[in-house]
Amino acid sequence: MLGHLAKRPPAMPYIKKSKKNQPSSRLLDRKSQKCGLRHTVISVNGNEYTGEWQDNKKHGKGTQVWKKSGAIYNGDWKFGKRDGYGTYSVLLPEAKEYARKYSGGWKNGKKHGYGTYLYNNSAVYEGEWSEDHRSGWGRMYYENGDIYEGEWMKDKNHGQGIIRSANGNWYEGNWRDGKKNGNGKFYYTGKGQLYEGFWVDGIAKCGTLSDFGRDDAPTPTKYPIPQLHLVDMQLVLREAQSPYSDQC
């Protein structure tokens, strides 16, 4: 006796679903999500980066080379921007070698914190920075030999500071917007004299001149400064300063 054969349902046709067309660059980027330590990655514009990544952004230690300028940065990164400690150097085409421009702190892609910057004319600044500007305390070595040490604000001498000129003279006192403003002392080392007074926009307005180390000065004045015979010298100075007091 023949058994009953079970009937199978007809096979359903297999239809291959087509993927949506996507740009090849997007597919490659999806396959190569950047996270952790990787080898060199070259951007479309030719810039090269070698270092650490997180969430597809430069994060950690890494080195960036800009194709157009040839500049190079080596240091810390945070979510795609220079942040932490790092060194920035530029390429000298004639010498075909790198020259360091800045080494120090960075924040959000800008110079921030303590760092040293070397200018093209051999001048050097070492001190504090804020958002790419010299701000805070710092020391500036100028090309002509002058040295300024003191406070800065947005790339200008601002606050208390001392500048020592290459000829030996030096000024100690208040500054505003890069100029002597307020009370200060100017030492004429070569002549052995000291001027103490009030300044407005780099110009001495009123004060006193006295001998200071005149016997040891290389080119002292040929006459001694006479003694003042005022009943109240400070009162006279205050009255002379009063027209400028609102400017400082």
C-alpha positions in Angstrom: 0.0 0.0 0.0 1.5 3.4 -1.0 1.8 6.1 1.7 0.5 9.6 1.1 3.2 12.0 0.0 3.2 15.4 1.8 3.0 18.3 -0.6 5.6 21.0 -0.2 4.6 24.6 -0.7 6.0 26.2 -3.8 9.4 27.9 -3.3 9.3 31.7 -3.0 11.6 33.5 -5.5 14.7 35.1 -3.9 14.9 38.8 -4.6 18.3 40.5 -3.8 17.7 43.9 -2.3 19.8 46.6 -4.0 21.7 49.0 -1.8 21.2 52.6 -2.2 23.9 54.2 -4.2 26.3 56.1 -2.0 29.4 58.1 -2.8 32.5 55.9 -2.7 34.2 58.4 -0.4 31.4 58.0 2.2 31.6 54.2 2.0 35.4 54.3 2.4 35.1 56.6 5.4 32.5 54.4 7.0 34.7 51.4 6.6 37.7 53.3 8.1 36.2 55.0 11.1 39.2 56.6 12.9 39.6 55.6 16.5 42.7 54.8 18.4 46.3 54.7 17.0 46.5 54.7 13.2 49.1 55.2 10.6 49.2 58.3 8.4 45.9 59.6 7.1 46.0 61.9 4.1 43.2 64.4 3.6 41.7 65.4 0.3 43.6 68.7 0.4 46.9 66.8 0.9 47.4 67.5 4.6 48.9 64.5 6.5 48.2 63.4 10.0 49.8 60.6 11.9 48.7 59.8 15.5 45.7 59.0 17.7 42.0 59.4 17.0 38.8 59.4 18.9 35.3 59.5 17.4 36.8 60.2 14.0 38.7 63.3 15.3 42.4 63.9 16.1 42.6 63.2 19.8 45.7 62.4 21.8 49.3 62.6 20.5 49.8 63.3 16.8 51.7 65.1 14.0 50.1 67.2 11.3 51.8 68.3 8.1 50.2 71.0 6.0 50.8 70.5 2.3 50.3 74.1 1.2 52.7 75.8 3.6 54.8 72.8 4.6 54.3 73.7 8.3 54.3 70.9 10.9 52.7 70.5 14.3 53.7 67.8 16.8 51.9 67.5 20.1 48.6 67.1 21.8 45.2 67.2 20.2 41.7 67.3 21.6 38.6 66.6 19.5 40.2 67.7 16.3 42.1 70.8 17.6 45.5 71.5 19.0 45.1 71.4 22.7 47.7 70.7 25.4 51.5 71.0 24.7 52.9 71.1 21.2 55.5 72.5 18.8 54.8 74.3 15.6 57.5 74.6 13.0 57.7 76.1 9.5 59.6 74.9 6.4 62.4 77.0 5.1 62.3 76.4 1.3 65.8 77.6 0.6 67.5 75.6 3.4 65.0 72.7 3.0 64.8 72.3 6.8 62.3 73.2 9.5 62.6 76.1 11.9 60.7 76.1 15.2 58.3 79.0 15.6 56.4 78.1 18.8 56.5 75.6 21.5 54.2 75.6 24.5 50.6 75.5 25.5 47.6 75.3 23.2 43.8 75.5 23.8 41.1 75.0 21.2 43.6 75.4 18.3 45.2 78.6 19.6 48.3 79.4 21.6 47.3 79.5 25.2 49.2 79.1 28.5 53.0 79.4 28.7 55.0 79.2 25.5 58.0 80.5 23.5 57.6 82.2 20.1 60.5 82.9 17.7 60.0 85.7 15.3 61.5 86.0 11.8 63.7 88.9 12.8 65.4 87.0 15.7 63.1 88.5 18.3 61.9 86.1 21.0 58.9 86.1 23.4 58.6 83.7 26.3 55.7 83.9 28.6 51.9 83.6 28.9 49.4 83.5 26.0 45.7 83.8 25.7 43.8 82.9 22.4 46.9 83.5 20.2 47.8 86.8 22.0 50.6 87.6 24.4 48.6 88.2 27.6 49.7 87.9 31.2 53.3 87.9 32.3 56.1 87.6 29.7 59.6 88.5 28.6 60.3 89.9 25.1 63.8 90.0 23.5 63.7 92.6 20.7 65.9 92.5 17.7 67.6 95.8 18.7 68.7 94.3 22.0 66.0 95.8 24.2 64.4 93.5 26.8 60.9 94.0 28.2 59.7 92.0 31.2 56.3 92.4 32.7 52.6 92.3 32.0 50.9 92.0 28.6 47.4 92.3 27.2 46.5 91.4 23.6 50.2 91.7 22.4 50.9 95.0 24.1 52.8 96.0 27.2 50.0 96.6 29.7 50.3 96.9 33.5 53.6 96.8 35.5 56.8 96.2 33.5 60.5 97.0 33.1 62.2 97.6 29.8 66.0 97.6 29.6 67.4 99.3 26.5 70.5 98.0 24.7 72.3 101.3 25.7 71.9 100.5 29.4 69.0 102.9 30.2 65.9 101.3 31.6 62.3 102.2 32.6 60.3 100.7 35.4 56.7 101.5 35.9 53.2 101.5 34.5 52.2 100.7 30.9 49.0 100.9 28.9 48.4 99.8 25.3 52.2 99.4 24.7 53.2 102.9 26.0 54.4 104.3 29.3 51.4 105.5 31.2 51.2 106.5 34.8 54.0 106.6 37.4 57.4 105.4 36.4 61.1 105.7 36.9 63.6 106.2 34.0 67.3 105.4 34.8 69.8 107.2 32.6 72.6 104.8 33.4 75.2 106.4 31.1 74.7 109.9 32.7 74.0 108.7 36.3 70.6 110.3 36.6 67.1 109.1 37.6 63.9 110.6 36.4 60.8 109.8 38.5 57.5 111.1 37.3 54.2 110.8 35.5 53.8 109.6 31.9 51.0 109.9 29.3 51.1 107.8 26.1 54.9 107.4 26.3 55.7 111.1 27.1 57.0 112.3 30.4 54.7 115.1 31.7 56.0 116.0 35.1 58.5 114.7 37.6 61.9 115.1 39.3 65.4 114.5 38.1 68.1 113.5 40.5 71.6 112.0 40.6 71.8 108.2 40.7 75.2 106.5 40.6 76.6 109.6 38.9 80.1 109.0 40.2 80.3 105.6 38.5 78.5 106.6 35.3 80.6 106.4 32.0 79.5 109.8 30.7 78.1 111.8 33.7 76.7 115.2 33.3 79.3 118.0 34.0 77.2 119.7 36.5 75.5 118.4 39.7 71.7 118.7 39.8 70.8 121.5 42.3 68.7 120.6 45.3 65.0 121.6 45.3 63.9 124.1 47.9 60.1 123.6 47.8 58.0 123.6 50.9 55.8 120.7 49.6 57.3 119.1 46.6 54.7 116.3 46.4 51.9 118.9 46.3 53.5 120.6 43.3 53.8 117.2 41.6 50.2 116.3 42.3 49.0 119.6 40.9 51.1 119.1 37.8 49.7 115.6 37.3 46.0 116.5 37.8 45.3 117.5 34.2 46.4 114.0 33.1 44.9 111.9 36.0 41.8 111.0 34.0 43.9 109.6 31.2 45.6 106.9 33.2 
